[in-house]
Amino acid sequence: MGSSHHQELKISKFEAPQALKTAAYVGVFIGLIGVVFGLLKNPERMWTSYLVAFFFFASIASGAMFFLAVSYAAKAGWHTSIKRLAESFTSYLPYMVVASIVLMFGFGYLYAWDDPTQAHRMTGGKAVYLNPWFVSVRLLAFGLGSLAFKRLLVGNSIKQDQTGDVELTHKNISGSIGYIAFFAIFFTLFSFDLLMSLLPSWYSTIFGIYAFSGAIQSTFALLAIVVVYFKNSKFVSGYITVEHQHDVGKFMKGFTIFWAYIAFSQFMLIWYANIPEETEFYLMRSHSGWLGVSFGLLIFRFIVPFLALLPREAKRNDANLVAVSILILIMQYVDIYWLVYPNFNDGVPQFGFYEIALFVGFAGLFITAATKFLTKNNIVAIKDPRMHESTNHHVTY
């Protein structure tokens, strides 16, 4: 039996470490310097760095919403103790909406479809679909729609802490089903518009699922790190246990396999069909130093995490789980970088001040949003009707 039976259940108010808050504010400042410098000196490089960092954190915030929605829809109870931690990730969504509006000013530097002289590259209905105004509308629809669902699902969860109203849990089930349908459509369009359309002549019908698999894998990676932190912290006792950590680790392993399956399926189908419009994507990533990055993704995004998470004890070992989670988050960044950068600067890999500054800036915003949320609210959803199931949860395999 697990230790949660023998541990007293208690929570105290969360206070973010001063060093973390300071680091987050410094990160935002560095990000702003990167934007200003980039706009003056090298706008194309700045916007490519911006796109990679923007998509990285948008994926995690949206992935956390998806995890919450699926858990409500499935009437799951095991995650109740840790759902507030996932909810804290969604507090980044308002920043995501603002950042997506800012991104629209960079369309001209990033996308051929924003250049009227490149219109001949848009075959079929692509010229209509990749109209800058239409792309902007879809981008705003995804951001504002995500925000509306966040207000509903997370809002009801927070309200329940005050009222204890069981009906709020039932309301969230129907809201979650709505979000899953919304997410399936609009996250697919989000990944098509921002990443796939960087090379407008290329297409892959599986690309949305590829972006989704990476987003959810990295969401569970960050959640695993936060769960380990709070399990060992003075702020909570008994509610967050090694059992919850184990299950988050299992989801992370599952999506590690799913990402590899989708990545291989996309590659294999394009290689087998051998259609010029499709093969150019992989040809661009097989020379100029990109082949090493491509194999790096296979090894460090799939093989290493899969083997490192395979034994039962590996998911229950704090140091191992955190190390694998950090590796997955690094590889999520590398993956998005691999999708974006071969389209620019003659396809030669570049990494330096702009990439670091913009990432650190977005990380600062994300950490600020999440820590403010956890400081303001209970770190455990204490009046959730399924809390008993969560505190007595034990993983049997």
GUZA-688093 format. One record per residue (C-alpha): x, y, z; residue in three letters; residue number from 1. Coordinates in pm, whole numbers. Layout:
R, x, y, z, code, pos
R, X, Y, Z, ALA, NUM
...
! end
This chain:
R, x, y, z, code, pos
R, 0, 0, 0, MET, 1
R, 114, 359, -62, GLY, 2
R, 215, 611, 197, SER, 3
R, -81, 848, 153, SER, 4
R, -285, 657, 417, HIS, 5
R, -19, 729, 678, HIS, 6
R, 42, 1090, 583, GLN, 7
R, -161, 1371, 731, GLU, 8
R, -353, 1565, 465, LEU, 9
R, -264, 1930, 483, LYS, 10
R, -196, 2224, 254, ILE, 11
R, -63, 2572, 319, SER, 12
R, -58, 2886, 108, LYS, 13
R, 194, 2872, -175, PHE, 14
R, 466, 3133, -183, GLU, 15
R, 683, 3126, -494, ALA, 16
R, 1057, 3136, -412, PRO, 17
R, 1186, 3490, -454, GLN, 18
R, 1468, 3362, -676, ALA, 19
R, 1212, 3210, -917, LEU, 20
R, 1006, 3530, -935, LYS, 21
R, 1319, 3739, -992, THR, 22
R, 1442, 3498, -1262, ALA, 23
R, 1103, 3518, -1437, ALA, 24
R, 1105, 3901, -1442, TYR, 25
R, 1467, 3907, -1562, VAL, 26
R, 1368, 3657, -1834, GLY, 27
R, 1086, 3882, -1956, VAL, 28
R, 1327, 4178, -1963, PHE, 29
R, 1586, 3979, -2164, ILE, 30
R, 1308, 3875, -2404, GLY, 31
R, 1206, 4238, -2459, LEU, 32
R, 1569, 4332, -2527, ILE, 33
R, 1585, 4045, -2781, GLY, 34
R, 1269, 4172, -2957, VAL, 35
R, 1387, 4536, -2973, VAL, 36
R, 1740, 4442, -3084, PHE, 37
R, 1604, 4197, -3339, GLY, 38
R, 1359, 4444, -3492, LEU, 39
R, 1644, 4692, -3539, LEU, 40
R, 1923, 4454, -3647, LYS, 41
R, 1785, 4124, -3780, ASN, 42
R, 1403, 4110, -3797, PRO, 43
R, 1383, 3776, -3983, GLU, 44
R, 1596, 3599, -3722, ARG, 45
R, 1401, 3762, -3439, MET, 46
R, 1064, 3652, -3578, TRP, 47
R, 1181, 3293, -3638, THR, 48
R, 1305, 3281, -3276, SER, 49
R, 974, 3435, -3164, TYR, 50
R, 771, 3174, -3355, LEU, 51
R, 959, 2879, -3203, VAL, 52
R, 928, 3009, -2844, ALA, 53
R, 565, 3117, -2896, PHE, 54
R, 460, 2775, -3028, PHE, 55
R, 650, 2594, -2749, PHE, 56
R, 461, 2762, -2465, PHE, 57
R, 127, 2779, -2649, ALA, 58
R, 151, 2400, -2690, SER, 59
R, 201, 2343, -2317, ILE, 60
R, -83, 2575, -2209, ALA, 61
R, -319, 2413, -2465, SER, 62
R, -194, 2066, -2372, GLY, 63
R, -277, 2131, -2005, ALA, 64
R, -631, 2232, -2107, MET, 65
R, -660, 1911, -2309, PHE, 66
R, -545, 1700, -2010, PHE, 67
R, -802, 1866, -1783, LEU, 68
R, -1080, 1829, -2041, ALA, 69
R, -1011, 1461, -2112, VAL, 70
R, -995, 1389, -1737, SER, 71
R, -1334, 1555, -1680, TYR, 72
R, -1491, 1385, -1982, ALA, 73
R, -1362, 1045, -1865, ALA, 74
R, -1489, 1120, -1510, LYS, 75
R, -1138, 1044, -1382, ALA, 76
R, -1064, 1092, -1014, GLY, 77
R, -696, 1001, -976, TRP, 78
R, -573, 1339, -1100, HIS, 79
R, -786, 1555, -866, THR, 80
R, -494, 1626, -628, SER, 81
R, -273, 1754, -911, ILE, 82
R, -528, 1916, -1144, LYS, 83
R, -467, 2260, -992, ARG, 84
R, -104, 2235, -1107, LEU, 85
R, -221, 2171, -1466, ALA, 86
R, -470, 2458, -1427, GLU, 87
R, -180, 2689, -1343, SER, 88
R, -33, 2619, -1689, PHE, 89
R, -357, 2742, -1850, THR, 90
R, -316, 3081, -1678, SER, 91
R, -64, 3154, -1957, TYR, 92
R, -346, 3158, -2217, LEU, 93
R, -420, 3535, -2192, PRO, 94
R, -49, 3599, -2266, TYR, 95
R, -76, 3356, -2558, MET, 96
R, -360, 3560, -2710, VAL, 97
R, -160, 3884, -2685, VAL, 98
R, 154, 3711, -2821, ALA, 99
R, -43, 3574, -3119, SER, 100
R, -157, 3928, -3206, ILE, 101
R, 207, 4042, -3189, VAL, 102
R, 305, 3749, -3414, LEU, 103
R, 75, 3885, -3688, MET, 104
R, 318, 4177, -3733, PHE, 105
R, 587, 3924, -3826, GLY, 106
R, 388, 3742, -4097, PHE, 107
R, 573, 3930, -4370, GLY, 108
R, 913, 3806, -4247, TYR, 109
R, 802, 3446, -4193, LEU, 110
R, 552, 3340, -4456, TYR, 111
R, 563, 3339, -4835, ALA, 112
R, 183, 3363, -4842, TRP, 113
R, 205, 3714, -4695, ASP, 114
R, 407, 3822, -5001, ASP, 115
R, 188, 3904, -5308, PRO, 116
R, 479, 3819, -5542, THR, 117
R, 476, 3459, -5410, GLN, 118
R, 108, 3400, -5490, ALA, 119
R, 201, 3163, -5777, HIS, 120
R, 325, 2911, -5516, ARG, 121
R, -27, 2878, -5373, MET, 122
R, -192, 2605, -5578, THR, 123
R, -554, 2496, -5554, GLY, 124
R, -745, 2659, -5269, GLY, 125
R, -431, 2752, -5075, LYS, 126
R, -440, 3116, -5189, ALA, 127
R, -780, 3155, -5022, VAL, 128
R, -695, 2952, -4712, TYR, 129
R, -356, 3120, -4657, LEU, 130
R, -489, 3473, -4694, ASN, 131
R, -325, 3676, -4410, PRO, 132
R, -663, 3798, -4284, TRP, 133
R, -809, 3448, -4279, PHE, 134
R, -501, 3314, -4095, VAL, 135
R, -532, 3597, -3840, SER, 136
R, -899, 3516, -3782, VAL, 137
R, -818, 3147, -3719, ARG, 138
R, -531, 3241, -3487, LEU, 139
R, -758, 3468, -3283, LEU, 140
R, -1038, 3209, -3285, ALA, 141
R, -803, 2951, -3132, PHE, 142
R, -670, 3193, -2868, GLY, 143
R, -1003, 3347, -2766, LEU, 144
R, -1184, 3013, -2782, GLY, 145
R, -920, 2853, -2559, SER, 146
R, -955, 3145, -2318, LEU, 147
R, -1335, 3106, -2307, ALA, 148
R, -1311, 2735, -2228, PHE, 149
R, -1041, 2807, -1967, LYS, 150
R, -1272, 3059, -1798, ARG, 151
R, -1542, 2793, -1787, LEU, 152
R, -1344, 2485, -1676, LEU, 153
R, -1085, 2644, -1449, VAL, 154
R, -1337, 2907, -1331, GLY, 155
R, -1577, 2635, -1213, ASN, 156
R, -1291, 2449, -1043, SER, 157
R, -1187, 2763, -850, ILE, 158
R, -1550, 2845, -765, LYS, 159
R, -1592, 2495, -620, GLN, 160
R, -1319, 2572, -363, ASP, 161
R, -1554, 2833, -214, GLN, 162
R, -1896, 2672, -261, THR, 163
R, -1825, 2297, -264, GLY, 164
R, -2103, 2268, -525, ASP, 165
R, -2088, 1920, -683, VAL, 166
R, -2292, 2045, -979, GLU, 167
R, -1989, 2242, -1102, LEU, 168
R, -1806, 1913, -1168, THR, 169
R, -2100, 1792, -1380, HIS, 170
R, -2106, 2123, -1572, LYS, 171
R, -1738, 2077, -1653, ASN, 172
R, -1804, 1739, -1816, ILE, 173
R, -2016, 1891, -2097, SER, 174
R, -1778, 2189, -2123, GLY, 175
R, -1484, 1951, -2158, SER, 176
R, -1646, 1757, -2440, ILE, 177
R, -1694, 2090, -2618, GLY, 178
R, -1330, 2183, -2564, TYR, 179
R, -1201, 1848, -2696, ILE, 180
R, -1395, 1903, -3021, ALA, 181
R, -1276, 2265, -3040, PHE, 182
R, -915, 2167, -2968, PHE, 183
R, -912, 1886, -3226, ALA, 184
R, -1010, 2130, -3502, ILE, 185
R, -838, 2451, -3399, PHE, 186
R, -506, 2316, -3270, PHE, 187
R, -472, 2131, -3601, THR, 188
R, -534, 2458, -3789, LEU, 189
R, -299, 2638, -3548, PHE, 190
R, -13, 2399, -3634, SER, 191
R, -96, 2407, -4008, PHE, 192
R, -103, 2788, -4017, ASP, 193
R, 205, 2860, -3809, LEU, 194
R, 440, 2571, -3892, LEU, 195
R, 332, 2373, -4198, MET, 196
R, 263, 2684, -4408, SER, 197
R, 625, 2804, -4367, LEU, 198
R, 677, 2590, -4678, LEU, 199
R, 345, 2656, -4855, PRO, 200
R, 402, 2402, -5133, SER, 201
R, 437, 2120, -4874, TRP, 202
R, 153, 1942, -4700, TYR, 203
R, 102, 1650, -4464, SER, 204
R, -244, 1541, -4351, THR, 205
R, -92, 1394, -4033, ILE, 206
R, 93, 1712, -3933, PHE, 207
R, -171, 1831, -3683, GLY, 208
R, -144, 1502, -3491, ILE, 209
R, 237, 1528, -3502, TYR, 210
R, 220, 1873, -3340, ALA, 211
R, -41, 1748, -3092, PHE, 212
R, 166, 1446, -2983, SER, 213
R, 470, 1666, -2913, GLY, 214
R, 257, 1922, -2727, ALA, 215
R, 102, 1664, -2492, ILE, 216
R, 431, 1483, -2432, GLN, 217
R, 596, 1811, -2327, SER, 218
R, 292, 1911, -2116, THR, 219
R, 327, 1591, -1912, PHE, 220
R, 703, 1650, -1888, ALA, 221
R, 652, 1992, -1728, LEU, 222
R, 368, 1859, -1512, LEU, 223
R, 596, 1577, -1387, ALA, 224
R, 859, 1831, -1276, ILE, 225
R, 599, 2041, -1091, VAL, 226
R, 439, 1732, -929, VAL, 227
R, 780, 1617, -798, VAL, 228
R, 847, 1967, -663, TYR, 229
R, 516, 1993, -474, PHE, 230
R, 526, 1632, -353, LYS, 231
R, 849, 1715, -171, ASN, 232
R, 758, 2070, -69, SER, 233
R, 639, 2213, 263, LYS, 234
R, 323, 2349, 100, PHE, 235
R, 136, 2022, 65, VAL, 236
R, 137, 1691, 251, SER, 237
R, -52, 1370, 174, GLY, 238
R, -247, 1506, -125, TYR, 239
R, 29, 1474, -389, ILE, 240
R, 205, 1138, -367, THR, 241
R, 440, 913, -563, VAL, 242
R, 127, 745, -704, GLU, 243
R, 29, 1062, -891, HIS, 244
R, 389, 1107, -1001, GLN, 245
R, 387, 749, -1135, HIS, 246
R, 73, 807, -1343, ASP, 247
R, 203, 1133, -1492, VAL, 248
R, 521, 940, -1581, GLY, 249
R, 309, 672, -1751, LYS, 250
R, 128, 931, -1961, PHE, 251
R, 463, 1083, -2053, MET, 252
R, 593, 744, -2164, LYS, 253
R, 271, 676, -2357, GLY, 254
R, 296, 1000, -2552, PHE, 255
R, 667, 938, -2611, THR, 256
R, 564, 622, -2798, ILE, 257
R, 274, 801, -2969, PHE, 258
R, 501, 1084, -3091, TRP, 259
R, 744, 828, -3241, ALA, 260
R, 457, 640, -3406, TYR, 261
R, 320, 956, -3570, ILE, 262
R, 667, 1083, -3669, ALA, 263
R, 749, 748, -3831, PHE, 264
R, 408, 727, -4002, SER, 265
R, 453, 1073, -4156, GLN, 266
R, 806, 994, -4276, PHE, 267
R, 724, 646, -4405, MET, 268
R, 418, 755, -4606, LEU, 269
R, 604, 1047, -4766, ILE, 270
R, 910, 831, -4842, TRP, 271
R, 693, 553, -4990, TYR, 272
R, 477, 785, -5207, ALA, 273
R, 786, 980, -5325, ASN, 274
R, 583, 1282, -5443, ILE, 275
R, 811, 1587, -5505, PRO, 276
R, 579, 1829, -5317, GLU, 277
R, 603, 1608, -5007, GLU, 278
R, 964, 1484, -5015, THR, 279
R, 1110, 1839, -5018, GLU, 280
R, 1032, 1868, -4645, PHE, 281
R, 1262, 1578, -4554, TYR, 282
R, 1521, 1661, -4819, LEU, 283
R, 1567, 2004, -4657, MET, 284
R, 1628, 1828, -4323, ARG, 285
R, 1880, 1576, -4454, SER, 286
R, 2171, 1811, -4536, HIS, 287
R, 2343, 2134, -4417, SER, 288
R, 2382, 1990, -4069, GLY, 289
R, 2014, 1900, -4025, TRP, 290
R, 2062, 1525, -4058, LEU, 291
R, 2228, 1517, -3715, GLY, 292
R, 1933, 1709, -3567, VAL, 293
R, 1688, 1465, -3733, SER, 294
R, 1864, 1163, -3580, PHE, 295
R, 1896, 1351, -3251, GLY, 296
R, 1516, 1376, -3236, LEU, 297
R, 1482, 1001, -3290, LEU, 298
R, 1738, 918, -3020, ILE, 299
R, 1667, 1180, -2752, PHE, 300
R, 1296, 1236, -2802, ARG, 301
R, 1202, 869, -2832, PHE, 302
R, 1467, 602, -2764, ILE, 303
R, 1626, 752, -2450, VAL, 304
R, 1300, 865, -2277, PRO, 305
R, 1127, 537, -2369, PHE, 306
R, 1401, 322, -2215, LEU, 307
R, 1446, 558, -1918, ALA, 308
R, 1073, 543, -1832, LEU, 309
R, 1020, 173, -1896, LEU, 310
R, 1078, 21, -1547, PRO, 311
R, 811, 82, -1281, ARG, 312
R, 1065, 228, -1038, GLU, 313
R, 1198, 472, -1301, ALA, 314
R, 869, 667, -1286, LYS, 315
R, 874, 668, -905, ARG, 316
R, 1233, 793, -882, ASN, 317
R, 1234, 1173, -851, ASP, 318
R, 1576, 1237, -1004, ALA, 319
R, 1516, 1004, -1299, ASN, 320
R, 1170, 1142, -1378, LEU, 321
R, 1286, 1505, -1360, VAL, 322
R, 1593, 1434, -1577, ALA, 323
R, 1384, 1261, -1846, VAL, 324
R, 1124, 1542, -1829, SER, 325
R, 1391, 1808, -1883, ILE, 326
R, 1528, 1609, -2180, LEU, 327
R, 1179, 1588, -2335, ILE, 328
R, 1125, 1964, -2293, LEU, 329
R, 1461, 2036, -2457, ILE, 330
R, 1372, 1803, -2746, MET, 331
R, 1031, 1967, -2785, GLN, 332
R, 1216, 2296, -2843, TYR, 333
R, 1458, 2123, -3084, VAL, 334
R, 1162, 1967, -3268, ASP, 335
R, 988, 2302, -3325, ILE, 336
R, 1325, 2455, -3420, TYR, 337
R, 1371, 2166, -3670, TRP, 338
R, 1029, 2244, -3820, LEU, 339
R, 1094, 2619, -3852, VAL, 340
R, 1461, 2696, -3923, TYR, 341
R, 1540, 2493, -4238, PRO, 342
R, 1304, 2733, -4422, ASN, 343
R, 1533, 3031, -4351, PHE, 344
R, 1894, 3143, -4399, ASN, 345
R, 1955, 2893, -4682, ASP, 346
R, 1857, 2615, -4442, GLY, 347
R, 2170, 2636, -4225, VAL, 348
R, 2119, 2575, -3848, PRO, 349
R, 2164, 2887, -3635, GLN, 350
R, 2149, 2922, -3259, PHE, 351
R, 2253, 3220, -3052, GLY, 352
R, 2140, 3533, -2869, PHE, 353
R, 1798, 3574, -3038, TYR, 354
R, 1690, 3213, -2982, GLU, 355
R, 1795, 3220, -2615, ILE, 356
R, 1656, 3569, -2542, ALA, 357
R, 1315, 3505, -2696, LEU, 358
R, 1278, 3165, -2526, PHE, 359
R, 1381, 3306, -2188, VAL, 360
R, 1132, 3591, -2237, GLY, 361
R, 839, 3358, -2301, PHE, 362
R, 953, 3129, -2016, ALA, 363
R, 946, 3432, -1785, GLY, 364
R, 586, 3511, -1885, LEU, 365
R, 481, 3147, -1839, PHE, 366
R, 641, 3116, -1494, ILE, 367
R, 496, 3451, -1383, THR, 368
R, 144, 3349, -1491, ALA, 369
R, 164, 3003, -1329, ALA, 370
R, 313, 3119, -996, THR, 371
R, 61, 3406, -965, LYS, 372
R, -222, 3156, -1019, PHE, 373
R, -89, 2915, -753, LEU, 374
R, -24, 3200, -507, THR, 375
R, -379, 3331, -549, LYS, 376
R, -562, 2996, -528, ASN, 377
R, -540, 2675, -326, ASN, 378
R, -273, 2445, -471, ILE, 379
R, -510, 2152, -424, VAL, 380
R, -878, 2153, -529, ALA, 381
R, -987, 2067, -173, ILE, 382
R, -1367, 2059, -228, LYS, 383
R, -1365, 1852, -545, ASP, 384
R, -1606, 1558, -489, PRO, 385
R, -1347, 1313, -627, ARG, 386
R, -1072, 1414, -383, MET, 387
R, -1120, 1100, -173, HIS, 388
R, -1053, 886, -481, GLU, 389
R, -735, 1083, -555, SER, 390
R, -588, 1073, -202, THR, 391
R, -648, 695, -186, ASN, 392
R, -515, 632, -537, HIS, 393
R, -262, 350, -580, HIS, 394
R, -90, 240, -899, VAL, 395
R, -89, -139, -919, THR, 396
R, 130, -177, -1227, TYR, 397
! end
